[in-house]
Amino acid sequence: MEKSLNKKYYFSDQIFGQELENIFYSDWICCGREEDIEYAGSYQIFNIGNENLFIIKDKSNEIRVFHNFCKHRGCQILGDETSSPLKRNIRCPYHSWVYNFDGSLYKAPHLEVDNQDKKFNLNQVCSESWGGFIFINLDSHPSSFKDYIMNIQKQFQRYPLCDVVSSRSYKYKVSANWKVIVENYNECYHCAGVHPELCNVVPAFKENGADQLDWENGIPHRPGANTFTFSGKTDREPFPGLNQSEKDNHFGQALYPNLMISLSMDHVAAFILRPISPSLTEIDCRILFHPNEINKSDFNPDDASEFWDLVNKQDWDICERVQKGMQSKAFEYGYYAPMEDESLDIRKYIGKRLGVSFD
């Protein structure tokens, strides 16, 4: 069996700082959903490490992302408590410099400042959208978003990810390193012992230690089941456009570093991770449904959302126990079993981004 990451990669402040600099400040990361920014002037605050950003829709209905400070003296412009939508413009609370929603300077009171001079514009962050998700890249020369999203875009091309809406959402704070959570998501060796309700719907998750699961072609439900609910069934119709395999099987994918997506035939569970410290991660979980179903008078998402909330809490609890157990002086590293091969990807990813070798 292969060794897992050394303990220091889950606890070291220095390594966490390197991850922020070389991953979360340099790679494409997910920061929310387009549905959160509904109207011109609507905005959301997003924090990652020491970077405080706001996502806003301008008057041309384009979503933009800016560093949340005024170009005058660096004051934070918008507070962490969202007051949305803004009516006409963005005003700094310190000296009342005013900006348009596109980040350009509108006016600086009592000063003859050229508002056509781009040096006075807010610092814009490179952003892209895919499947209704908003991604940002803080690097001054970002890598190709098209290349970044290519594989998952092909895999999920028939799912109406742009159309689905968050009918239920959950905010979790998990006392575990973000990599523990991704590693847990990447394998189902733990499912038999941690997720009895989940394994009742998908027996393959507990067979042979969940070895040889074919995620590319989907994981079959038990006979008579077709979705992630306690019964394995629902009255909701499948998403329009799915093929038969997508109607019958469950699919999932992690998009490094911080987006995890699980797809059923009638809903999507999406998880946006935000590392706070080496031992604390915030998770924004969305349970998304098609508007065709939401608009029905008898629509009720609880069968799926309550199921996911239970499964999530089971996962977060076991991840926290991993983090606690690894604190021991006697622990140096663990091992990846053969059915945990997907978890090795995190080693390859971390090694490449931090410029280290784990051979």
C-alpha positions in Angstrom: 0.0 0.0 0.0 1.1 3.5 -0.8 1.8 6.0 2.0 -0.5 8.9 2.5 0.6 12.5 2.9 2.8 13.2 5.9 1.0 14.5 9.0 2.5 18.0 8.6 0.4 18.5 5.4 -2.7 18.5 7.6 -1.5 20.7 10.5 1.4 22.9 9.4 0.6 26.7 9.2 3.6 27.1 6.9 2.3 24.5 4.4 -1.2 25.9 4.7 0.3 29.3 3.7 2.0 27.6 0.7 -1.3 26.0 -0.3 -3.0 29.4 -0.2 -0.2 31.0 -2.3 0.3 28.2 -4.8 -3.3 26.8 -5.0 -6.1 29.0 -3.8 -4.4 32.2 -5.0 -3.1 30.7 -8.2 -5.6 28.0 -9.5 -9.2 28.3 -10.6 -11.4 28.0 -7.5 -15.2 27.9 -7.2 -16.7 30.9 -5.2 -20.4 30.5 -5.6 -23.4 30.2 -8.0 -24.7 32.7 -10.5 -28.2 32.4 -9.0 -26.8 34.2 -5.9 -26.2 37.3 -8.0 -29.6 37.8 -9.4 -30.0 41.5 -10.3 -27.7 44.4 -11.2 -26.2 45.5 -8.0 -26.6 42.2 -6.3 -23.4 41.0 -4.7 -21.8 38.4 -2.4 -18.7 38.5 -0.3 -16.1 35.8 -0.7 -13.1 35.3 1.6 -10.2 33.1 0.9 -7.1 33.3 3.1 -6.4 37.0 3.5 -8.2 37.9 0.3 -11.5 39.6 0.7 -13.5 39.8 -2.6 -16.9 40.7 -3.7 -18.9 39.2 -6.6 -21.3 41.7 -8.3 -23.6 41.9 -11.3 -23.1 45.1 -13.3 -25.8 47.0 -15.3 -25.0 44.9 -18.4 -25.8 41.8 -16.4 -22.2 40.7 -16.4 -20.8 39.1 -13.3 -17.6 40.7 -12.1 -15.3 40.0 -9.1 -13.2 42.6 -7.4 -10.8 42.9 -4.5 -12.8 44.5 -1.7 -10.8 47.6 -1.1 -10.9 51.3 -2.2 -8.2 52.6 -4.4 -7.9 55.7 -2.3 -6.7 54.4 1.1 -7.4 50.7 0.9 -10.5 50.7 3.1 -12.8 47.6 2.8 -15.7 48.9 0.8 -18.4 46.3 1.4 -19.0 44.7 4.7 -19.2 41.0 5.4 -22.9 41.4 6.0 -24.4 41.5 2.5 -26.9 44.4 1.9 -28.0 43.5 -1.6 -28.7 44.7 -4.2 -27.0 48.0 -4.3 -29.2 50.6 -5.9 -26.9 52.8 -8.1 -23.2 52.4 -7.3 -20.6 51.2 -4.8 -19.5 53.8 -2.2 -16.5 53.5 0.1 -17.6 54.3 3.7 -14.3 56.1 4.5 -14.1 59.1 2.2 -17.0 58.3 -0.1 -15.2 57.5 -3.3 -17.9 56.1 -5.5 -17.5 53.3 -8.1 -19.7 52.0 -10.9 -20.8 48.3 -10.8 -18.2 47.6 -13.5 -15.4 48.8 -11.1 -14.7 52.1 -12.8 -14.4 55.2 -10.6 -17.6 57.4 -10.7 -16.4 60.3 -8.5 -14.1 61.2 -5.7 -15.7 64.0 -3.6 -13.8 67.4 -3.6 -11.0 66.1 -5.8 -10.2 66.6 -9.5 -9.6 63.0 -10.2 -9.7 61.7 -13.8 -12.3 58.9 -13.6 -11.1 57.7 -17.0 -7.7 56.8 -15.5 -7.8 53.1 -15.1 -5.4 53.2 -12.2 -8.3 54.4 -10.0 -10.6 51.5 -11.0 -11.2 48.7 -8.6 -8.9 45.7 -8.9 -10.8 43.2 -10.9 -10.2 39.4 -10.5 -10.3 37.1 -13.5 -13.6 35.2 -13.4 -15.5 32.6 -15.5 -18.8 30.7 -15.2 -19.6 27.1 -16.0 -22.7 25.1 -15.2 -24.0 28.0 -13.1 -20.9 28.0 -10.9 -18.7 31.0 -10.6 -14.9 30.5 -10.7 -12.1 32.9 -10.0 -8.4 33.0 -10.5 -6.3 35.4 -8.5 -3.1 34.9 -10.5 -2.0 37.8 -12.6 -1.5 35.4 -15.5 -4.2 32.8 -15.0 -4.1 29.4 -16.7 -6.7 28.5 -19.3 -10.2 28.0 -17.8 -11.2 26.1 -20.9 -8.4 23.5 -20.2 -9.3 23.5 -16.5 -13.0 22.6 -17.1 -12.7 20.5 -20.2 -13.0 17.0 -18.8 -15.8 17.6 -16.3 -17.6 19.7 -19.0 -17.7 16.6 -21.3 -18.6 14.2 -18.5 -21.7 16.3 -17.4 -22.7 17.8 -20.7 -26.3 16.5 -20.6 -27.0 17.7 -17.0 -28.8 21.1 -16.9 -26.4 22.5 -14.4 -26.9 26.1 -15.6 -30.7 25.8 -15.0 -30.9 24.1 -11.6 -31.6 26.1 -8.6 -30.6 25.8 -4.9 -33.8 24.8 -3.2 -31.9 23.9 0.0 -28.5 25.0 1.2 -26.4 24.1 4.2 -23.4 25.8 5.7 -21.0 23.6 7.7 -17.9 24.3 9.6 -15.8 21.1 9.8 -12.8 20.8 12.1 -10.6 19.1 9.6 -8.1 20.0 6.9 -9.6 20.6 3.5 -7.6 17.7 2.0 -9.1 15.2 4.5 -12.5 16.2 3.2 -11.5 15.8 -0.4 -9.8 12.5 0.3 -12.9 11.2 2.0 -15.1 12.3 -1.0 -12.7 10.5 -3.4 -13.3 7.0 -1.9 -16.1 4.8 -0.7 -14.0 2.3 1.3 -15.5 4.0 4.4 -19.1 3.9 3.2 -20.1 0.5 4.6 -19.2 1.6 8.2 -20.1 5.2 8.0 -23.1 5.5 5.6 -25.7 2.6 6.2 -28.5 4.7 4.7 -26.4 5.5 1.6 -25.4 1.9 1.1 -29.0 0.8 1.3 -29.6 2.9 -1.8 -26.4 2.0 -3.5 -25.2 -1.5 -2.4 -22.1 -1.3 -4.6 -20.7 1.2 -2.1 -20.3 -1.6 0.4 -19.4 -4.5 -1.8 -15.8 -5.7 -1.7 -14.8 -2.5 0.2 -16.2 -0.5 -2.7 -13.4 -1.7 -4.9 -13.4 -1.2 -8.7 -16.2 1.4 -8.7 -16.7 2.7 -12.3 -17.3 6.4 -11.7 -16.9 7.2 -15.4 -20.0 5.1 -16.3 -21.9 5.7 -13.0 -22.7 3.7 -9.9 -26.0 1.7 -10.1 -28.7 2.0 -7.4 -30.3 -1.0 -6.0 -33.2 -2.5 -8.1 -36.2 -0.2 -8.0 -34.2 2.8 -6.8 -33.0 5.7 -9.0 -32.0 8.7 -6.7 -30.5 9.7 -3.4 -33.3 9.7 -0.9 -34.1 7.5 2.0 -36.4 5.3 -0.1 -34.2 5.6 -3.2 -37.2 6.9 -5.1 -39.0 10.2 -5.8 -42.0 11.7 -7.6 -39.7 14.1 -9.4 -39.1 13.7 -13.1 -35.5 13.1 -14.3 -33.6 16.1 -15.7 -34.6 16.6 -19.3 -32.0 15.3 -21.8 -30.3 12.6 -19.7 -29.5 9.3 -21.3 -30.7 6.0 -19.7 -27.4 5.5 -17.8 -27.7 8.9 -16.2 -31.3 8.2 -15.2 -30.3 4.9 -13.6 -26.9 5.6 -12.1 -25.2 8.0 -9.7 -22.3 10.1 -10.8 -19.8 12.2 -8.9 -16.6 14.2 -9.4 -14.2 16.4 -7.5 -12.9 19.4 -9.3 -9.7 20.4 -7.5 -9.2 22.2 -5.3 -12.6 23.1 -3.8 -15.7 21.9 -5.8 -17.3 18.5 -5.3 -20.4 17.5 -7.4 -22.7 14.5 -6.9 -25.4 14.0 -9.5 -28.7 12.1 -9.3 -31.3 11.9 -12.1 -33.5 14.5 -10.4 -31.1 16.7 -8.3 -27.5 17.8 -7.8 -25.6 18.1 -4.5 -22.7 20.5 -4.8 -20.1 21.3 -2.2 -17.9 24.4 -2.3 -15.0 24.1 0.2 -13.3 27.1 1.8 -10.2 26.4 3.9 -10.0 28.6 7.0 -7.0 27.1 8.7 -5.0 23.9 8.6 -7.7 22.3 10.8 -10.9 24.2 9.8 -12.9 24.1 6.6 -16.2 25.8 5.7 -18.5 24.0 3.3 -21.3 25.6 1.3 -23.6 22.7 0.3 -26.3 23.3 -2.3 -29.1 20.8 -3.2 -30.2 21.9 -6.7 -33.4 21.0 -8.5 -34.8 21.8 -12.0 -37.2 24.8 -12.2 -39.8 22.5 -13.8 -40.1 20.6 -10.5 -39.7 23.6 -8.2 -42.6 25.3 -10.0 -45.0 22.4 -9.2 -47.5 23.1 -6.5 -46.6 19.9 -4.6 -42.8 20.3 -4.9 -41.0 19.2 -1.7 -37.2 18.8 -1.7 -37.0 17.3 1.8 -36.6 13.7 0.7 -33.3 14.5 -1.0 -32.0 17.4 1.2 -32.6 15.6 4.5 -30.9 12.5 3.1 -27.9 14.6 2.1 -27.7 16.5 5.4 -27.5 13.1 7.2 -24.8 11.7 4.9 -22.9 15.0 5.1 -22.9 15.0 8.9 -21.7 11.4 8.9 -18.8 12.4 6.6 -17.9 15.6 8.5 -17.9 13.6 11.8 -15.6 11.0 10.5 -13.3 13.6 8.9 -13.1 15.4 12.3 -12.1 12.1 13.9 -9.4 11.6 11.4 -8.1 15.1 12.1 -8.2 14.4 15.9 -6.5 11.0 15.5 -3.7 12.4 13.4 -2.7 14.8 16.2 -1.1 11.9 18.0 2.7 12.1 18.4 2.8 8.5 17.3 1.1 9.3 13.9 3.4 10.1 11.0 1.5 9.1 7.9 -1.2 6.6 6.9 -1.7 4.3 4.0 -3.9 4.2 0.9 -5.7 0.9 0.3 -6.0 -0.3 -3.3 -9.7 0.9 -3.5 -8.5 4.4 -2.4 -6.5 5.0 -5.5 -8.5 8.1 -6.3 -7.2 9.6 -3.0 -3.7 9.4 -4.4 -4.7 12.2 -6.8 -4.5 14.6 -3.9 -0.9 13.7 -3.4 -0.1 14.2 -7.0 -2.0 17.5 -7.0 -0.3 18.8 -3.9 3.1 17.7 -5.0 2.7 19.4 -8.4 1.4 22.7 -6.9 3.9 22.9 -4.1 6.9 21.6 -6.1 7.5 18.6 -3.8 8.0 14.8 -4.5 6.3 12.1 -2.5 8.3 9.2 -4.1 
